[in-house]
């Protein structure tokens, strides 16, 4: 899209075409699943609706093309905390608590303007994360008692401004760690022989990477749009499986296998995980002197994750997911209510990714995200941002099967909520 194709005074035509571009651009990065987007406290308060304009150096994550908005060396550093919890009802009866605790998510972002309208950016932040924990004796402990996914991404980018258009590309070097605890049955020919304690843990040694590309277009001085694509990334997780006690003679992940050796279940484990591609689009609009509005819409291909197939020293443990693609949409108004002060709020909706899964590591639910933020600039080069948000999770029915007895359990997540709070500092040199 070229600015010269339109008369300079035809702002309404430009805005109309730009809105069509945004609506036609699928996406949002990091919907449902275990994706994160806590790149900075301020952009969390805006629900990620910063695809058309950079508000701090977290442009590295949201849309690297907007790095060209940063004309000074800019550093943004801070953290977010997440505290998810809820309840699970199994077969319409017993109610169980899910409360994995509080997670701290630090981030560091930098933008460095170069010559000829180029800007180099570097981001470091957690890109994926998951925490679910239940009582050791809960009804579905054979499936999971605790699951943790931790990750960290190093993300260098290069952006270039060409008139009203900015383009950018970058790499995402990803560290990914998976850990899960279970208490599966050991059994022979469908007859349970007792419980075992299982721990499965592995990481990818930060050997895997993906890429991202972004576009940003200034439709008018007050209205800009942006689109960003993030590639599918295959992470190769390697680690070990540990199962005890060794006195049981049946393999805990097979109904028919009998083996007197614990070596068949203790040893190396590995799997390949396809982390989804996504594409997102959004706009930012200064519709009045002191009022601003950001919007975004998007899609993430979580259907790339059908199963987690772990190779356990010759045996296989399959975690069936059958996840669905998700979409996400949000709006974020903000108000400069006093000199140096800005108030922000946002609402984001994203639909549930969980399809016909047989796993309790991520309870099925749609998510409604409400966030508020307060920013203060005591002087032009410094900005402090404080954020609070909550995610309300609308639970859905799902199921899981116990492999030894072949019994199918139905369960539903409800009263799901996650509290988030954070602080970030942005300094412009």
C-alpha positions as CSV (number, residue, x, y, z in Angstrom):
1,X,0.0,0.0,0.0
2,X,1.5,3.3,-1.1
3,X,0.8,6.7,0.4
4,X,1.2,8.3,-3.1
5,X,-1.8,6.5,-4.5
6,X,-4.2,8.7,-2.5
7,X,-4.7,12.5,-2.4
8,X,-3.0,13.9,0.7
9,X,-6.3,15.2,2.0
10,X,-8.3,12.0,1.6
11,X,-7.9,10.8,5.2
12,X,-11.3,9.0,5.4
13,X,-10.4,6.8,2.4
14,X,-7.1,5.9,3.9
15,X,-8.6,5.0,7.3
16,X,-11.4,2.9,5.7
17,X,-8.8,0.9,3.6
18,X,-6.5,0.5,6.7
19,X,-9.4,-0.9,8.8
20,X,-10.1,-3.4,6.0
21,X,-6.4,-4.4,6.2
22,X,-6.6,-4.9,9.9
23,X,-9.9,-6.9,9.8
24,X,-8.5,-9.0,7.0
25,X,-5.3,-9.8,8.9
26,X,-5.9,-12.9,10.9
27,X,-4.4,-13.2,14.3
28,X,-3.1,-12.5,17.5
29,X,0.0,-13.9,18.9
30,X,-0.2,-16.0,21.9
31,X,-3.8,-17.0,22.3
32,X,-5.1,-19.6,24.7
33,X,-2.8,-22.6,24.9
34,X,0.3,-21.8,27.0
35,X,1.4,-18.7,25.1
36,X,2.4,-15.5,27.0
37,X,2.6,-11.9,26.0
38,X,3.9,-10.2,29.1
39,X,6.5,-8.2,27.1
40,X,6.1,-5.1,29.4
41,X,3.8,-3.8,32.0
42,X,2.4,-1.0,29.8
43,X,1.6,-3.2,26.8
44,X,0.0,-5.8,29.1
45,X,-2.3,-3.1,30.3
46,X,-3.1,-2.4,26.7
47,X,-3.9,-6.0,26.0
48,X,-1.3,-6.2,23.4
49,X,-3.1,-3.7,21.2
50,X,0.1,-2.0,20.1
51,X,0.5,-3.5,16.6
52,X,0.3,-0.1,14.8
53,X,2.5,1.9,17.1
54,X,5.4,1.4,19.6
55,X,4.8,2.6,23.1
56,X,8.0,1.2,24.5
57,X,10.8,-1.2,23.5
58,X,8.5,-4.2,23.8
59,X,7.8,-3.5,20.1
60,X,10.4,-6.3,19.6
61,X,7.8,-8.8,20.7
62,X,4.5,-7.3,19.6
63,X,5.5,-6.0,16.1
64,X,9.1,-5.3,15.3
65,X,8.2,-3.0,12.4
66,X,7.0,-0.4,15.0
67,X,10.6,-0.1,16.3
68,X,11.0,2.7,13.8
69,X,8.7,4.8,16.0
70,X,11.5,4.9,18.6
71,X,13.9,7.6,17.5
72,X,16.1,7.4,20.7
73,X,18.0,4.5,22.3
74,X,15.2,3.0,24.4
75,X,15.3,0.4,27.1
76,X,12.3,-1.2,28.8
77,X,12.8,-3.6,31.7
78,X,10.3,-5.0,34.2
79,X,8.3,-8.0,35.3
80,X,4.8,-9.4,35.5
81,X,3.4,-11.9,38.0
82,X,0.7,-14.4,37.3
83,X,-1.4,-16.4,39.8
84,X,-3.8,-18.8,38.1
85,X,-6.3,-20.9,40.2
86,X,-9.6,-22.6,39.9
87,X,-11.6,-25.7,40.6
88,X,-12.3,-28.9,38.7
89,X,-15.5,-31.0,39.0
90,X,-15.0,-34.7,38.0
91,X,-17.9,-36.7,36.7
92,X,-20.3,-34.2,38.2
93,X,-19.2,-35.1,41.7
94,X,-16.0,-34.4,43.5
95,X,-14.6,-30.9,43.3
96,X,-10.8,-30.4,43.2
97,X,-8.6,-27.3,43.6
98,X,-6.1,-26.2,41.0
99,X,-3.6,-23.7,42.4
100,X,0.0,-23.8,41.1
101,X,1.2,-20.7,42.9
102,X,2.6,-17.4,41.8
103,X,4.9,-17.1,38.7
104,X,7.3,-14.2,38.1
105,X,7.9,-13.3,34.4
106,X,10.9,-10.9,33.9
107,X,11.6,-9.1,30.6
108,X,14.2,-6.8,29.0
109,X,13.7,-4.9,25.7
110,X,16.0,-2.6,23.8
111,X,15.8,-0.4,20.7
112,X,18.8,1.1,19.0
113,X,18.3,3.6,16.0
114,X,21.0,3.2,13.3
115,X,21.8,5.0,10.1
116,X,19.5,5.3,7.1
117,X,16.3,4.8,9.1
118,X,17.2,1.4,10.3
119,X,16.5,0.3,13.9
120,X,18.0,-2.7,15.7
121,X,16.0,-4.3,18.5
122,X,16.7,-7.0,21.1
123,X,14.1,-8.6,23.4
124,X,14.5,-11.1,26.2
125,X,11.3,-12.5,27.7
126,X,9.3,-15.7,28.5
127,X,7.3,-16.6,25.4
128,X,5.5,-19.7,26.6
129,X,4.5,-20.8,30.1
130,X,2.1,-23.1,31.9
131,X,1.5,-24.0,35.5
132,X,-1.1,-26.4,36.8
133,X,-1.0,-28.3,40.1
134,X,-3.5,-30.5,42.0
135,X,-3.5,-32.4,45.2
136,X,-1.5,-35.7,45.0
137,X,-4.6,-37.7,45.9
138,X,-7.1,-36.1,43.5
139,X,-9.3,-38.2,41.3
140,X,-7.4,-37.7,38.1
141,X,-3.9,-38.0,39.6
142,X,-3.0,-40.7,37.1
143,X,-3.2,-38.0,34.4
144,X,-1.4,-35.2,36.1
145,X,-0.6,-33.8,39.6
146,X,1.6,-31.0,38.4
147,X,2.7,-29.7,35.0
148,X,5.1,-26.9,34.4
149,X,6.2,-25.3,31.1
150,X,8.9,-22.6,31.3
151,X,10.6,-20.8,28.4
152,X,12.7,-17.9,27.5
153,X,13.2,-16.2,24.1
154,X,16.1,-14.1,22.8
155,X,14.7,-12.0,20.0
156,X,17.0,-9.8,17.8
157,X,15.2,-7.7,15.1
158,X,16.0,-5.2,12.4
159,X,13.4,-2.7,11.2
160,X,13.6,-0.2,8.3
161,X,11.4,2.8,7.7
162,X,10.5,3.7,4.0
163,X,8.4,6.8,4.0
164,X,5.1,5.9,5.7
165,X,5.8,2.2,5.6
166,X,8.1,0.2,8.0
167,X,9.2,-3.4,7.5
168,X,11.0,-5.7,10.0
169,X,12.2,-9.2,10.5
170,X,13.8,-11.1,13.4
171,X,14.8,-14.4,14.9
172,X,13.4,-16.0,18.1
173,X,15.9,-18.3,19.8
174,X,13.9,-20.3,22.3
175,X,14.7,-22.2,25.5
176,X,11.9,-24.6,26.4
177,X,11.5,-26.8,29.5
178,X,8.7,-29.3,30.2
179,X,8.1,-31.1,33.5
180,X,5.2,-33.3,34.6
181,X,4.3,-35.4,37.6
182,X,1.7,-38.2,37.7
183,X,0.6,-41.1,39.8
184,X,-0.3,-43.7,37.1
185,X,-1.6,-47.2,37.7
186,X,0.5,-50.2,37.0
187,X,-1.6,-53.1,35.7
188,X,-1.7,-56.4,33.8
189,X,-4.4,-57.0,31.2
190,X,-6.6,-54.1,32.5
191,X,-6.2,-55.0,36.2
192,X,-4.7,-52.3,38.3
193,X,-1.8,-53.5,40.5
194,X,-1.0,-50.3,42.4
195,X,0.1,-46.8,42.0
196,X,3.4,-45.5,40.7
197,X,5.1,-42.1,41.0
198,X,6.1,-40.7,37.6
199,X,8.3,-37.7,36.7
200,X,8.9,-36.6,33.2
201,X,11.3,-33.7,32.6
202,X,13.3,-32.3,29.6
203,X,14.4,-29.2,27.8
204,X,15.8,-28.3,24.3
205,X,19.1,-26.7,25.4
206,X,18.1,-23.6,23.5
207,X,18.9,-25.2,20.2
208,X,15.7,-24.3,18.4
209,X,14.5,-21.0,16.8
210,X,11.8,-19.5,14.7
211,X,11.4,-16.1,13.0
212,X,9.0,-13.2,12.7
213,X,8.2,-10.5,10.2
214,X,6.2,-7.4,10.6
215,X,4.7,-4.4,8.7
216,X,3.6,-1.0,9.9
217,X,1.9,1.7,7.9
218,X,1.1,5.3,8.9
219,X,-2.2,5.9,7.3
220,X,-2.3,9.4,8.8
221,X,-0.4,11.1,11.5
222,X,-3.0,10.0,14.0
223,X,-3.9,6.5,12.7
224,X,-1.5,3.6,12.0
225,X,-1.9,-0.1,11.4
226,X,0.4,-3.1,11.7
227,X,0.6,-6.8,11.0
228,X,3.0,-9.4,12.3
229,X,3.6,-13.1,11.5
230,X,5.4,-15.5,13.8
231,X,6.6,-18.8,12.4
232,X,5.9,-22.3,13.6
233,X,8.8,-23.5,15.8
234,X,9.7,-27.1,16.4
235,X,11.4,-27.7,19.7
236,X,13.2,-31.0,20.4
237,X,12.9,-31.7,24.1
238,X,15.3,-34.3,25.6
239,X,15.4,-35.4,29.2
240,X,14.6,-38.4,31.4
241,X,11.7,-40.4,32.7
242,X,11.7,-41.6,36.4
243,X,9.2,-44.0,37.7
244,X,9.0,-45.6,41.2
245,X,8.7,-48.0,43.0
246,X,10.6,-50.6,40.9
247,X,8.8,-53.5,42.6
248,X,5.8,-53.2,40.2
249,X,6.2,-55.5,37.2
250,X,3.8,-53.8,34.8
251,X,4.7,-50.8,32.6
252,X,2.6,-47.8,33.8
253,X,1.8,-46.6,30.2
254,X,0.7,-49.9,28.7
255,X,-2.2,-52.2,29.5
256,X,-0.5,-55.4,28.2
257,X,3.2,-55.1,28.9
258,X,4.7,-57.1,31.7
259,X,8.4,-56.6,32.5
260,X,10.3,-57.2,35.7
261,X,12.9,-54.6,35.0
262,X,12.5,-51.0,36.1
263,X,15.0,-50.1,33.3
264,X,12.1,-50.2,30.8
265,X,10.5,-47.0,32.3
266,X,13.5,-45.2,33.9
267,X,15.8,-43.6,31.4
268,X,16.0,-41.2,28.5
269,X,12.9,-39.4,27.2
270,X,12.5,-37.2,24.1
271,X,9.7,-35.6,22.1
272,X,9.3,-33.0,19.3
273,X,6.8,-30.2,20.1
274,X,5.4,-28.0,17.3
275,X,4.8,-24.5,18.8
276,X,2.2,-22.8,16.6
277,X,2.5,-20.1,14.0
278,X,0.4,-17.0,14.3
279,X,-0.5,-13.8,12.5
280,X,-1.9,-10.7,14.1
281,X,-3.1,-7.3,13.0
282,X,-4.1,-4.1,14.8
283,X,-4.4,-0.4,14.8
284,X,-3.6,2.6,17.0
285,X,-5.5,5.8,16.8
286,X,-5.2,9.2,18.5
287,X,-8.8,10.2,18.1
288,X,-8.6,13.2,20.3
289,X,-5.9,15.4,21.9
290,X,-5.7,13.3,25.1
291,X,-7.5,10.1,24.1
292,X,-6.0,7.1,22.3
293,X,-7.4,3.7,21.1
294,X,-5.7,0.5,20.2
295,X,-7.4,-2.5,18.7
296,X,-6.3,-6.0,17.6
297,X,-7.7,-9.2,16.2
298,X,-6.0,-12.5,15.5
299,X,-5.5,-16.2,15.0
300,X,-3.1,-18.9,16.4
301,X,-2.6,-22.3,14.9
302,X,-2.8,-24.4,18.1
303,X,-4.1,-27.3,16.0
304,X,-0.4,-28.1,15.2
305,X,-0.3,-29.7,18.6
306,X,-2.2,-32.9,18.2
307,X,-0.3,-35.0,20.7
308,X,2.8,-34.9,22.9
309,X,4.5,-38.2,21.9
310,X,7.3,-39.0,24.3
311,X,9.8,-41.8,23.4
312,X,10.6,-43.4,26.8
313,X,13.5,-45.8,26.1
314,X,11.7,-47.7,23.4
315,X,8.1,-47.3,24.8
316,X,5.8,-44.4,24.0
317,X,3.7,-42.2,26.2
318,X,1.2,-40.1,24.2
319,X,-0.5,-37.1,25.7
320,X,-3.5,-36.6,23.4
321,X,-4.3,-32.9,22.9
322,X,-6.2,-32.5,19.6
323,X,-6.2,-28.7,20.2
324,X,-8.1,-26.3,18.0
325,X,-7.0,-23.0,16.3
326,X,-7.9,-20.0,18.4
327,X,-8.8,-16.4,17.8
328,X,-8.4,-13.3,20.0
329,X,-9.7,-9.7,19.8
330,X,-9.4,-6.7,22.1
331,X,-9.7,-3.0,22.5
332,X,-7.6,-0.6,24.7
333,X,-8.5,3.0,25.3
334,X,-6.1,5.3,27.2
335,X,-6.4,8.8,28.5
336,X,-3.7,11.4,29.2
337,X,-5.6,12.8,32.2
338,X,-2.8,15.1,33.5
339,X,0.7,16.3,32.6
340,X,2.9,13.2,32.5
341,X,0.1,10.8,33.6
342,X,-1.8,8.2,31.4
343,X,-4.6,5.8,32.5
344,X,-5.1,2.6,30.5
345,X,-7.6,-0.1,30.4
346,X,-8.3,-3.0,28.0
347,X,-10.6,-5.9,27.4
348,X,-9.4,-9.0,25.4
349,X,-11.4,-12.1,24.6
350,X,-9.8,-15.4,23.4
351,X,-11.5,-18.7,22.8
352,X,-10.5,-22.0,24.2
353,X,-8.0,-24.1,22.3
354,X,-8.7,-27.4,24.0
355,X,-10.4,-29.8,21.7
356,X,-10.9,-33.5,22.3
357,X,-8.0,-33.6,24.7
358,X,-7.3,-36.3,27.3
359,X,-5.1,-34.2,29.5
360,X,-5.6,-32.1,32.7
361,X,-2.4,-30.0,32.3
362,X,-4.5,-27.2,30.7
363,X,-8.2,-27.0,31.8
364,X,-10.5,-26.1,28.9
365,X,-11.9,-22.6,29.0
366,X,-12.5,-19.4,27.1
367,X,-10.8,-16.4,28.6
368,X,-11.9,-12.8,29.3
369,X,-9.0,-10.5,30.2
370,X,-9.5,-7.2,31.9
371,X,-6.4,-5.0,32.6
372,X,-5.7,-1.6,34.0
373,X,-2.5,0.5,34.0
374,X,-1.1,3.7,35.2
375,X,1.9,5.4,33.6
376,X,3.9,8.3,34.9
377,X,6.6,10.3,33.2
378,X,8.3,12.6,35.7
379,X,10.4,13.9,32.8
380,X,10.5,13.2,29.1
381,X,13.2,10.4,29.1
382,X,11.7,8.3,31.9
383,X,8.3,6.4,32.1
384,X,7.1,4.2,35.0
385,X,4.2,1.8,34.4
386,X,2.2,-0.1,36.9
387,X,-0.4,-2.7,35.9
388,X,-3.1,-5.0,37.3
389,X,-5.1,-7.5,35.3
390,X,-7.3,-10.5,35.8
391,X,-8.2,-13.3,33.5
392,X,-11.7,-14.8,34.0
393,X,-11.9,-18.4,32.6
394,X,-15.2,-19.7,31.4
395,X,-14.8,-23.5,31.9
396,X,-15.9,-26.2,29.5
397,X,-16.5,-30.0,29.7
398,X,-13.7,-32.2,28.6
399,X,-12.4,-35.8,29.3
400,X,-9.5,-38.0,29.9
401,X,-9.0,-41.8,29.9
402,X,-7.2,-44.0,32.4
403,X,-5.1,-46.4,30.3
404,X,-5.0,-49.5,32.5
405,X,-8.7,-49.8,33.3
406,X,-9.7,-47.9,30.1
407,X,-12.2,-45.8,32.2
408,X,-13.2,-42.5,30.7
409,X,-13.6,-39.6,33.1
410,X,-15.5,-36.3,32.3
411,X,-14.5,-33.1,34.1
412,X,-15.2,-29.4,34.0
413,X,-13.1,-26.4,35.0
414,X,-15.0,-23.6,36.8
415,X,-14.3,-20.5,39.0
416,X,-11.1,-20.1,37.0
417,X,-9.3,-16.8,37.6
418,X,-5.7,-15.6,37.2
419,X,-4.5,-12.4,38.8
420,X,-1.6,-10.5,37.2
421,X,0.4,-7.5,38.4
422,X,3.6,-5.9,37.1
423,X,5.9,-3.0,36.9
424,X,8.2,-1.7,34.1
425,X,10.6,1.1,33.5
426,X,11.3,2.7,30.1
427,X,14.2,5.1,29.6
428,X,15.0,7.0,26.4
429,X,18.6,8.2,26.0
